Amino acid sequence: MGQLSFWSADARPRGLGDLEGLLCGPGRAELFGRGRAARLTIVLGPPPPEPEDEPEQEPEEGSEGDGVDGADDGVADLEGPEMDETPVDDAPALDPEELAFLDLDPDEIAARLGAHRQDGVSRERACGDPGVGRQESRIARTAVCTSHPEDPVSRWRAEAVCCALRARGVPAEVGRAEDGRHRVSTAFRTDLADLARAWTGGAGMKTVPSGFELDGPRLRLWVLAAGAHAGRGYTLGLDPEARTLDDRLLTASRHLGLGARLVRHGRTPALRIVGARRQGRLGELVGRPPERPADGVWPV
C-alpha cells in the first residue's frame, strides 16, 4: 500500500475550512447582522432548460371586458378550505442526528440513510427535510404532498452534502430552489462568519480568498457537490454566476498536479481533468469512495 498523501481527505481531520470546497462550486456564503453571522446555501444539479418562447395569439372577439359568462371583477373567486403548512412528522426509521453525533464519515452516513429507504423513509426525509411541500387540511387532517421532478444524482448530492455539513458540526437541511432543484442550506451561524467574509469581496460579490489552496477535504466536498465524469475526462463544476473565480481555482487545482483546464460542461462552466494519472491523483486526494456513490459522480 502506497504512502498516504498529506493532502488526502483520509489523512486530514475534518474542519470548517473544508466547506470552502462547496464554495469552489455553486455554493454561496451569505453574511448577516453586520457580518457577525453567515449561512451557506448550495443549489445542486444542472439548471433546468430555458423555456421556449410561445408565439403570441391574438385575443378572440368578445373575450375581454364584455362580461361574458357572468364574469365580474367585483366578485371574489371561490376558494377551498384554508390549508396549513405545518409539516406532518412521521417517525423516521433512523435518526441522522444520531449518526452525525457518532462522527461517522459523511459518505457512511449517506449510505446508512440510503439503506433504510425500503422501510418507507425517503432519501430526502432521511437527511432531515422531506424536500416536498406538505400541507395539512384543517378539516380532513389529511396530508397532501406536492412533488417535484426528481433527479437521482442531485438527490444523492443533497444527502451527501447535508451529512458532510452535519459531520462538521453545522446542521443543514434539504429543500427546493425556485426552479425545483435540490438546495442544501444552513441557518445563520456565527462560526461561519469568518468563512463568509473571506469569500465575499467588494459589493458583496463572491471571491476566492488571497492565497487560497486546495487540499483533499476541500476537493472531496467539491466532488460531492459538483463532480462528474464527462467522456474521457472528469469535471468539477464551477459557479456560473461568478466567472471571475475561474482562473484562481484553476491555478489552485494545478498546484496539486491535476492539470485541469477550463471548459463549459453543458450550461455550467467546469474544470476538466483528463488522463488516467491525473484522475488517479484526484482520487487519491479525495480519499476512499462512498459505499454507494451515484452513477458518474466519483472520480475513480
C-alpha positions in Angstrom: 0.0 0.0 0.0 1.4 3.4 -1.0 2.1 6.2 1.3 -1.0 8.3 2.1 -0.7 11.8 0.7 -0.6 14.6 3.3 -3.3 16.4 1.3 -5.6 13.4 1.1 -9.1 13.7 2.7 -8.3 10.4 4.5 -5.3 12.0 6.2 -6.7 15.3 7.4 -9.1 16.0 10.3 -12.5 17.5 9.4 -12.9 21.2 10.0 -15.0 24.2 8.9 -12.3 25.1 6.4 -13.4 22.0 4.4 -16.6 23.9 3.5 -14.6 26.1 1.1 -14.9 23.1 -1.3 -18.6 23.9 -1.6 -17.8 27.5 -2.4 -15.4 26.4 -5.2 -18.5 25.1 -6.9 -22.0 26.6 -6.9 -22.1 27.2 -3.1 -22.8 30.6 -1.7 -22.0 32.3 1.6 -24.4 35.0 2.8 -23.4 37.4 5.6 -26.0 38.8 8.1 -26.0 41.2 11.0 -23.0 43.4 10.1 -21.0 40.3 9.2 -21.4 38.6 12.6 -23.2 35.6 11.3 -23.5 33.8 7.9 -25.1 30.9 6.3 -24.2 28.6 3.4 -26.5 27.6 0.6 -25.9 25.4 -2.4 -28.2 24.6 -5.3 -27.4 21.2 -6.8 -27.7 19.9 -10.3 -27.8 21.5 -13.7 -30.1 24.4 -14.3 -33.4 23.5 -16.0 -33.7 24.1 -19.7 -34.8 27.6 -20.7 -38.5 27.7 -21.8 -39.1 28.2 -25.5 -40.9 31.3 -26.5 -44.5 30.6 -27.5 -46.0 32.5 -30.4 -48.3 35.3 -29.4 -52.0 34.7 -30.2 -54.5 37.4 -31.0 -57.4 37.6 -28.5 -60.7 36.5 -29.8 -63.5 39.0 -30.2 -65.7 39.4 -27.1 -63.1 37.8 -24.8 -62.1 40.9 -22.9 -64.3 43.2 -20.9 -67.7 42.1 -22.3 -69.0 40.3 -19.2 -69.4 37.0 -21.0 -70.3 34.0 -18.8 -71.2 36.4 -15.9 -67.6 37.4 -15.2 -67.5 40.3 -12.7 -64.3 41.9 -11.4 -66.2 42.8 -8.2 -66.9 39.2 -7.3 -64.2 37.2 -5.5 -63.2 33.8 -6.7 -64.4 30.9 -4.6 -61.7 29.3 -2.5 -61.3 25.9 -1.0 -60.6 25.3 2.7 -57.6 27.1 4.1 -54.5 25.0 4.2 -52.0 24.8 7.0 -48.3 24.3 6.0 -47.4 22.6 9.3 -45.3 19.6 8.4 -46.7 16.2 9.2 -44.0 14.3 11.1 -43.6 10.6 10.6 -41.3 8.8 13.0 -38.2 8.1 10.9 -36.6 4.6 11.0 -33.2 6.1 11.5 -32.2 9.5 13.1 -29.5 11.2 11.1 -28.5 13.3 14.0 -27.5 10.2 15.9 -25.3 9.2 13.1 -23.7 12.6 12.9 -23.1 12.5 16.6 -21.1 9.4 16.1 -18.8 11.4 13.8 -19.0 8.9 11.0 -17.7 9.6 7.6 -20.3 11.7 5.6 -20.5 9.0 2.9 -21.1 6.3 5.5 -23.9 8.5 6.9 -25.4 8.9 3.5 -25.1 5.1 2.8 -26.7 4.1 6.1 -29.6 6.5 5.5 -30.0 5.2 2.0 -30.2 1.6 3.3 -33.4 2.5 5.1 -35.3 3.7 2.1 -37.0 0.4 1.7 -38.5 1.0 5.2 -40.6 3.8 3.9 -38.1 6.7 4.6 -37.2 8.6 1.5 -33.6 9.8 0.9 -34.5 13.4 1.4 -36.6 12.7 4.5 -33.7 10.8 6.0 -31.5 13.8 5.6 -33.8 16.0 7.7 -36.1 17.6 5.3 -38.8 16.0 3.1 -37.9 18.1 0.2 -41.5 18.4 -0.9 -44.3 20.7 0.2 -46.5 19.1 2.8 -49.9 20.7 3.7 -52.4 19.5 6.2 -56.1 20.3 5.8 -57.7 21.8 8.9 -60.9 19.9 8.0 -59.9 16.5 6.9 -56.5 16.4 8.6 -55.1 14.6 5.6 -51.5 15.2 4.4 -51.2 16.5 0.9 -47.8 16.4 -0.8 -46.8 18.4 -3.9 -43.9 16.6 -5.5 -41.2 17.9 -8.0 -39.5 16.1 -10.8 -36.7 14.0 -9.3 -33.1 13.9 -10.4 -31.5 10.9 -8.6 -27.9 12.2 -8.8 -28.9 15.7 -7.4 -30.9 14.0 -4.7 -27.8 11.9 -3.8 -25.6 15.0 -3.8 -28.1 16.8 -1.5 -27.9 14.0 1.0 -24.2 13.7 0.9 -23.6 17.5 1.3 -26.1 17.8 4.0 -24.5 15.0 6.0 -21.0 16.3 5.4 -22.0 19.6 6.9 -23.6 18.0 9.9 -20.4 15.9 10.4 -18.5 19.1 10.7 -20.9 20.5 13.3 -23.1 22.5 11.0 -26.7 21.4 10.9 -28.2 21.7 7.4 -31.5 21.0 5.7 -32.5 19.9 2.2 -35.1 22.0 0.4 -36.1 23.2 -3.0 -34.9 26.2 -5.0 -37.4 28.2 -7.0 -36.6 26.3 -10.2 -37.2 22.9 -8.4 -33.6 21.8 -7.9 -32.4 20.5 -4.6 -31.0 23.1 -2.3 -29.0 22.5 0.9 -28.8 25.4 3.4 -27.7 26.1 6.9 -29.0 28.5 9.4 -27.3 31.8 10.1 -24.4 30.9 12.4 -21.5 32.9 14.0 -19.0 30.2 13.3 -19.5 30.6 9.5 -18.9 34.3 9.6 -15.1 34.2 9.0 -15.5 31.8 6.1 -18.2 34.0 4.5 -16.1 37.2 5.0 -13.1 35.5 3.3 -15.2 34.6 0.3 -17.0 37.9 0.0 -15.4 40.8 -1.9 -16.5 44.3 -2.6 -20.1 45.0 -3.2 -20.9 41.6 -1.7 -19.6 39.6 -4.7 -18.3 36.1 -4.3 -14.5 35.9 -4.5 -11.6 33.5 -3.9 -9.5 34.4 -0.8 -6.0 35.6 -1.4 -3.5 32.7 -1.1 -6.3 30.0 -1.3 -5.1 26.5 -1.7 -6.9 23.3 -2.3 -6.5 20.0 -0.4 -8.1 16.7 -0.1 -11.0 17.6 2.2 -12.0 20.6 0.1 -11.8 18.6 -3.1 -13.9 15.9 -1.6 -16.8 18.3 -0.8 -16.4 19.9 -4.3 -16.7 16.4 -5.8 -19.8 15.6 -3.7 -21.4 18.9 -4.8 -20.4 19.2 -8.5 -18.0 16.5 -9.6 -18.9 14.3 -12.6 -17.4 12.1 -15.4 -17.7 13.7 -18.8 -16.5 11.4 -21.6 -12.8 10.6 -21.0 -12.4 13.4 -18.5 -13.6 14.4 -15.1 -15.2 17.8 -14.4 -15.5 19.9 -11.3 -18.5 22.3 -11.7 -17.9 26.0 -11.1 -20.3 28.8 -10.2 -21.9 30.0 -13.4 -22.7 33.4 -11.8 -19.2 34.0 -10.5 -16.9 33.6 -13.5 -14.2 35.8 -12.1 -13.2 33.0 -9.8 -12.3 30.5 -12.6 -8.7 31.4 -13.1 -7.8 31.4 -9.4 -9.5 28.0 -8.9 -7.7 26.7 -12.0 -4.4 27.8 -10.5 -5.2 26.2 -7.2 -6.0 22.9 -8.9 -2.8 22.9 -10.9 -0.8 23.3 -7.7 -2.0 19.9 -6.7 -0.8 18.4 -10.0 -4.3 17.9 -11.5 -3.5 19.6 -14.8 -7.0 20.9 -15.2 -8.3 23.3 -17.8 -11.4 25.4 -18.1 -14.3 24.1 -20.2 -18.1 24.6 -20.4 -19.8 21.4 -19.4 -23.3 21.8 -20.8 -24.6 25.1 -19.5 -22.2 25.0 -16.5 -18.5 26.1 -16.5 -16.1 23.5 -15.1 -12.5 22.4 -14.6 -11.8 19.4 -16.7 -9.2 16.8 -15.7 -8.1 14.4 -18.5 -5.7 11.4 -18.2 -5.6 8.3 -16.0 -2.7 9.6 -14.0 -4.3 12.9 -13.2 -7.6 11.4 -12.4 -5.8 8.9 -10.2 -4.2 11.8 -8.4 -7.7 13.3 -7.9 -9.0 10.0 -6.5 -6.0 9.9 -4.1 -6.8 13.4 -2.8 -10.5 12.9 -2.3 -10.0 9.7 -0.4 -11.9 6.4 -0.5 -15.1 6.4 -2.4 -18.5 6.2 -0.8 -20.2 2.8 -0.4 -23.0 3.7 -2.8 -22.0 6.7 -5.0 -24.4 8.0 -7.6 -23.6 6.9 -11.1 -20.9 9.1 -12.7 -20.0 11.1 -9.6 -16.9 9.7 -8.1 -13.6 10.2 -9.9 -12.4 6.5 -9.6 
